[in-house]
Amino acid sequence: MLQEFDERNRDLVINVNGRLSHRDEAGISPFDSVVQGGDAVWEGLRLYRGRIFALDEHLARLRRSAQALAFEQIPTDDELVEQIRRTLAANDMTDGVHIRLTLTRGVKVTSGMDPRLNRSGPTLIVLAEHKPPVYDAGGITLITSSMRRPTPDVLDPKIHSNNLLNSILAKIEANVAGADDAVLLDSRGFIAETNATHLFFVLDGVLCTPTTDACPEGITRATVLRLAADAGIPTEVGDFPLTRLYSAEEAFVTGTMGELTPVLVVDGRRIGTGAGPLTKQLAAAYAQLTATSGTQVT
C-alpha cells in the first residue's frame, strides 16, 4: 500500500500561523521546535460534506497533549477552528479531505532542546489535502514488527506527539516484508496497535481490541466501540497475544486516515475469508455516522 500523488493537491494552500501560502512557498523556521526535536503535537481530521467528524474530541486530545508537554500557550478551540476554516476556504474544499493539524512549541531563539529557548509562542500548521481513505477497501496484510511500543514510564503514549520514529521504523519493516503495515507489541509481548492504526478482531463472535496502555486513545477506535455497544455486539478490551489474532474469524484496523479496513493476512496467516460480517456491519454504521454528524466548517 503506497499512497499516490493526487493532482488536485498540486497547488495546495498551506496555513502556517495564519499565513496562507502555496505549498511550494510555505515555510517553517529551522529554529522551530518541530524541526529541532519533533517537539509538537498533532491531529488528523477528516472532512465529510462540509463537516469535520469528531472535531471536539480531536481538539480536546490536541489540548491534552500540548498541556502534557507544558506548552505555555495553546490556541483556543475557536482560534483553531477559524484557521481550519480559512484553509479549507482557500482550497475550495468541502468533502473527501484529510486535515493534518500540527501545533509546535514554536521558534527558538537559538538551537537547543531547552523549552526556555521558546519565547515567541507556538506555531500552528494546517495542512488540508484531497485524500480519500488510504487503504485498499478490499483489505490489507500485516507483519509483526521487531519494534515495541514504549510503556508510560518511558514515554506516555497518550501524548499525541510528532515523535513518530518508532512507527516509521516499523513501517520500514513492513515495506521490506512486502506487507501494508506492521503490528507492534508492548513491552510484555501483547498486541498494542499497528504503526498507524488500532486493531480489532473477532473471536467466537466477540469483538476484541487491545487496551491503550501502550498506544494512543484512538478516536475512531472509541467510535467503533460505541457503535458495537449500540448494535448489541459483545466486546472485550484486554491484553491479547499474537496467537489470538492469528486464530481470529475476522479482523480490521481503524483510524481517521483509513476509516475501517479489513485485515486479510497477519504474518502469513490468513484471517477468515476477507471482510467478515461484523467488519461490514460496523463499517456501514461508521459511514452512516460520518455522513450525518460532525461540526460544520464549510
Phi, psi and omega in degrees: 000113178230123179297143179257152176290133179259120183303333179296343182264005185298324183244040178303146170258125182254145180250115175239109182053041176087351179268123181265125183218154173301147183305330180279350183246344179295138184221151174240136180298142174295347177267001180291145183300329180292330177280319184292323184200024182064026185276082184196164176234159186209164173218148172253123182244153176232135182259123178239113175048048177086359181239140175265124182284135175055038182299315181301318180296319179294316181293325177295320179292321177300316181295317178299319181294317179295321178293322179296328179271007175063038171297131182285332179230135177226124178301152176289163177301320180298319178294319179296315181296322179299318180289327174296314180299315180299320181291316179296319180295319181296333180259002181053050184253136179224344186200155177063039186238138172250134183243124174260113181255118183236132175238115179261166177292341176112191185271137179266155178284336174205159184293146181151162185267351183294119179300342179291348177280351178268113187229008185239012178087172186284165173250129178250126179241126176243112179244110179249129181232146167292114185202106173288172176311136194275344183267157175293122182299339179285344177129163182230166176246147181233151167236165177267129181280155172281346178288156177235146173284133181288156177274163182302335179283349176260304176205115185297118181292349178286346174277111184275077190259169179277002176280093188244019183299324178303315180289322181295318178296322177294320178296322176300317178298320178296316179300314181298324181279354182077021178258168180280318181209178184234141173275134174249138177261163174273184185293345180264354180097006176270155180296134174255295181191189170263182179294344184220353188215169170265156184250139170231147174208159186249127177233118180053040177081000180259131178278117185248145173210144179295160172294170176256029179298327184236025178205167180295159175276098185292136179285320175295321177303312180297323179296317180296320178297322177293318179297320178296317179297318179297328182271000180074022179275124179294140181230158175218124175253122184190195178265124184231128173282165181302327183299330177292320177294319181301327184263011183293151177282331176198162180206155175205163177244158183227149176174157180299321182294324186240358183061231179250126183227129179296148172254126184263321186218138173231119180051041179081355178268126178287131180257109180059216182234024183121206178296118183276175184297320179290323176300313180295319181297314183287326176297320178293319179295322179294317179299320178295320181294315182291336179281344187237003181220173180125173181264124180290126181230350177230000000 
